Amino acid sequence: MRNFWPLLMAGSVGAMAVQAAPATETHELLVGSYTQGQSQGLYRLQFNERTGQIDPKPLQVVKSSNPSWLTLSKDLKFVFAVNENSPGQVDPIGRVSSYSLAPKTHQLSLINQVQSQGNEPTHSSLSADGNYLFVSNYSVDVDPGGSLAVVPVSDDGHLSPVVQLTSHPASRVDPERQQSAHVHSSVPSPDGKFLFANDLGADKIFVYRYDPKANAEHPLSPADPAFVQLPPGSGPRHLLFSADGKHAYLTMEMSAQLAVFDYQDGKLTQRQMLDLAANGSKEKKAAAALHASKDGQYLYVSNRGTANQLLVFAIDPANGQLKEIQRRSVEGDHPREFSLDPSNRYVLIGNQKSNEIVVIERDAKTGFLGKTVQKLPFDSPSDIKFLVRQ
């Protein structure tokens, strides 16, 4: 097994330019990772906006077991990490960790940790009021299967034990991957009144009404309608609402498709369905992350498998529909997550299986992705979040 630290500290030829570049505006970012290899867990790094380089020397390393997804509070006071643990790992218990973030130094300090009441928690999101964390327990194994957990969050960032745990009936379309629920992500609506739980094992988006005033111990209740039916065997993964809140975009991992919805008052109405795989392509496919540019004009979607591409779509401002304009190799394997930097001039891609973060230039006017600026060795990156107010 290769040694992680020399790889990270050495960086790449491009990364060395950070040391020689004149002082410019920089931004800090957090990278979560899987820790079955050499990674220690959670890393705080510095990004140079002028050069597009990540400094290979970490500002801080926080030892944590499989902090695979990171959620920032809107005021940037707290960071919540799901610990994607399961039986057979060093830590067999799925957990959620809360950290305080120092206002000037961004130093991370552990507040506390609670069990997620499920295996392999893979995603979390905060309620609009910041009082609850919605945790998606994916659970690879059929038993106990996946679930949606609700974790109370206090004003000081302290987490309380799970108060509500919900599971869903599986579609059983795929005999290997859909024998039980596998909640992959849960996303609040733009107005904060609803929660959309994307269940890969059920081929459905489950819709919940969020009303903590009615019942603080069970703030979620099924909406009407209670779910959005998706194609059999599609495997919904991540949902993203448009900046104006009128549309939503969904990646379906197993079928490598992208759905476009109109959104209004807790209801998603399908408008468009797109295939991420090229026509006639025999490449293995697995849709994953999606993010929009700050101006809302372009949508970026990762496709893993053997395709290993980032697809670029232009967004029609009139109806939210998408038009594919570019396919770009991620120059690595398994782009689990990616992030646009605060200037929107670069895309940082976490290639989990090729153990690297790739930085690619982006044209803000056309949305096109350009040359590769940096390939930074990094063991099993799983999430990338810039430390900017949400």
N, C-alpha and C positions, 0 to 999 in steps of 0.2 A: 504493500500500500504506500502510496506516495506521501511525502511529508508536506503538510499543508502550509506551515509557516514560511518556509523558504519560497514557496510559490507566491504567497500573498505579499511577502515583503519585497520580493524581486520585481513583481509587477510585470510590465512588458516594456519594450523599447519605447513605445509611445508614452507609457505612464511616466517615464523618467523626465519627460518634458515638464511635469508639474514642478519639479524641483528647480528647474531653470527659468520658468516663466516669471515675469514680474508680478508683483502683488496685484491681484484683481479681485473682483467680487467672487466670493465662493459660497457654496451652499453645503449643508451637511445632509447626509442621508443615512438611513438605517437599512441594513440588509439582514433578513432572517435566513436561516439555513437548516438543513438536515444534518444531524450530528452522528450518524452511523459511521462516518469516515473520520476526517481530521478536523472538521470544523468545531469550534467551541460553542457556537450558538448565534448570538446577536452581535452585530458589528456596527459601530458608528464610524462613518468615513467622510472625507471631504471631497467635494467636486468643484473643479475650476470651470466656471462658465465660459471663460474666454478660450481656453484650449480644448474643452470637452474631455478633460482627463480626471479620473478618480485617483487621488493620492493612495498608493498601495499601503501606506502605513496607517493602521487604524488609530482613530482618536480614542476609541474605547472598545473593549471586548467584554461582553457580558456572557458568562458561562450559563447556558440554559439548554435544556433537552428539546431538540426539534422545534424551535420557535419558527414555525413555517409561515404564519400569516401575522401581519402587524396592523393594528388599528390605532390611529391617532385621535385624541380628543380634539374638538374644534378649536379650543383655546391653546392647544399645544402644551398642556400641562402634564398629560399622561399618555403613556403608550401601553397598549394591551397586546399581548402575544399569546396565541394558542400554541400549546405544546403538543405536537402531533404524535403522541405516544400510543403504544398498544402492547398487549401481551407479547413477550418474546424480545422486547427491547430492554435497554439498560433500565429505563424507567417505564414500567408497564402501564402506568395510569395516565389517561388523557387529562390535561390540565389547562388552566388559563392563568397567565401571569400579568400582574399590573406593575408598572414602573412609573415613578415620577420623573419628569424631565425638567432639569434646572433651567430657569428662564434665560440666563445669559450663556452659560457654558454648555447647555444641553446634556449635562452629565446625567446618566440613567442610574436610578436607585430603585431596587426592588421594594414594592410596598407590601404585597402579599400574593398568594397563589391559592387557587381553589381547584377542585376536581371538576371536569366538564361533564361528568356522569355519562361518558361514552368514550368509545375508542377513536383514535385519530381525528381529533378536532382539527378541521382544515381551514376554517374561515370564521371571522367574527365581524360584527358591525355594531355601531352604537345607535341607540334610539335618538331621535331628534332632540329630546330634552336631556340626553346624556345620563339618564338614570338606570338604563339597562344595557347589557351587552348581550347580543344575540349570537350564540355560538353554534356552529354547524359541525356536529359529530359525523364524520363520513363513515367510518367503520368498514374496512375492507371485508371482514368476515361477515358471513350471513347472520350468525348469532353473536352479539345481540342486534346487529344491524345499526343503521344510522339514526340520528335523532336531532332535534332542534332543542337547545337548552337556553334558558333565560337566566342571566346572572345579574343581580342588582349591583349597581355601582354607586358608592357614596360620593359626597362632594370632595372628599380628599383622595379619591381614586381607589379606595379600599373596596375589594370585591367580597360579596357575601355568597354563601352557597347557592347552588341552582334552586330556583323556586318553581320553575315550570319546565317539564320535559315532554316533548311530543314526538311521536313517530308516525310514519305513513305506510299504507299498504304498497307493496312492490308491484311492478308491472309484470315481472317474470318473463319478459320477452326474450332477453338474453339469459340463457341458462347459467352462465358463469358470473355475470356482473349485476344481474337484476333480480336476485332471489330475495332481497330484502331492501329496506330503505337505505339510501346513501345521500344524506343531505350534504350538498357540496358548498352552498353559500346561501345566505339569507340577507336580503337587502331592504331597508326601509324605503317607503315611497317618498317622493320629494316633499310632500306636506307632512310627513311623519305619522300619518294616521293608519298606515297599513305596513305589513311586512310580507315580503315575497320570498318564500323558501324554495330553492331550486333543488329538486330531488332527482339525482341521476338514476336511482334505482326504481323510481316510480314513473318516469317520463311525464312528470307534471310539475308545474309551479304551484305551490300551495299558498293561498292568500289568507292572511290573518289581519284582523282589525286590532289595532293597538290602542288600548284604553286602560291605563293604569289607575285612573281615578275610580273606575268601576270595581277593579279588583287588583290591588297592588301585588298580591301573591300569584295571580294568574292574569297578567296584563294582555295576553294574546287570546283571541277567540276567533273561530273560523268566520271568514267573511262570506258574503253572498254575491256571486258564486265563490265556492271554497277553493277552487283550483282552476288552472288553465291546462287543458289537455294538449300534449305535444306528440309528434310522430312516434310510433312504437319503436323502441330501441334507440332513440335519439340521445338520451342521457344528458339532460340539462345541467349546466355547470355554473356559469357566472352571468349575472344580469347587471346592466348599466343603464341608468336613466339619462336622458339628454339634459343639457344645461337648463332648458326652459321647462323641463318636466312634462312635456307633451308626448314624448316617445320613450321607448325602452328597447334595448338591444340585448340579445341572449345568445351565448355560445352553447352549442350542444356537442359535448365532448365525443360521444361515441359515433355519431353520424357525421361529425365535422361540418355542421351547418350553423348558420347565423340567422336568427329570426329578428324581425323588426315589428314592433308593436306600437299602436297608438295607446296612450294612457289617459284615463280620466276617472277620478273618484274611485280608486281601488280596482278598476277594471282594465285589463289588457286585451286589446283587439289586434289580432295578427294582420299585418299589412304586407309583409314580404318575407320570403324564405330564400336564403342563398347557400350554395354549396361552396365550401372552402377548398375542396380538392379540385384541381384542374380537370377539365373535360378529358375523360378517358384515362386519367392517371391511375396507376396501380400502387401508388405510394400509400404506406400506412398513414393514417390520419388521426388526430386527436385535438380537437379545438380546445383552447384553454383561456388565456386572458384577453381582456379587451379594455381599451381606454380611448377617450376622445381628446382631441387637442383643446387647448384652453378657449379658443374662439368658437368651438363647436362646429367647425367646418369639416373635420376629418375624423374618421374612426380607424383605430389600429387593432388588429386581431392576430393572435398567435395560433399557429397550427403546428402541432408536434408530430409524433410518429416518426416517419422517415422524411416527411415533407420539410419540417423544420424551417418554416417561413413566417414572416410577418406580412400580413395583407393590409393594404391601405384602401380605404373607401372614402369617397366624397359623400357628404351628407347633404341631401336636398333640403334647403331651409324651409321650403313650403310644406313638405309633408314628412320629413325625416327619413325618406327612403335612401338607400345606399347604392352607389355605383363604384365597382371595383376599378382602381386606377393603377395599382402597383402590387407586385409580389416581390418580396426581398428576402433572400436567405439570411438567417440569423447567424450564420457562420459558426454553428455549434449544434449541440444536441439537446433537445427537450427544453424549449423556451417556456418555462413554467409561468414566469411573471415578467413584466417589464414596466418601465415608468418613463414618462416624459419629464425632462428637467424643468425647473420653474421658468426658464426662458423660452421653453418649447422649441429649442434649437437642436436638441439631442434626444435620442431614445436610448435608455439603458436596459439591456436585456439580460435576464438571469437564465443562462443555459445550465440547467440542473445537472444533466448527465455528462456534459463535457467540462463541467467544473470551471465556469468562467462567467464574467460579466462583460458583455460586448457593448461598446458605445458607438452609436451610428449617428451621423449628422442628419438633420431634418431641415427641409426648406419650408419655412413658415407660410409662404405664399401659396405654394403648389401642393404642400402636404407630402411631397415625395421624400423618400429616404435616400441619402447619398452614401458617401464613403464611410468606411469603418475608421474610427478615430483611435480606438483602444480595445485591446482584448486582455482583460485583467484576470489572471488565474484566481479562482475563488471556489472553495470546496462546497458543492451542493447548494447554490443559492436558490431560495424559494420565494422570496418577496423583497421588493425594493420600495422604500417610501422616503420621499424628501421631507425634511423637517420644516414644513411651511404650514401656516394656518389653513385649515380646511374651509 
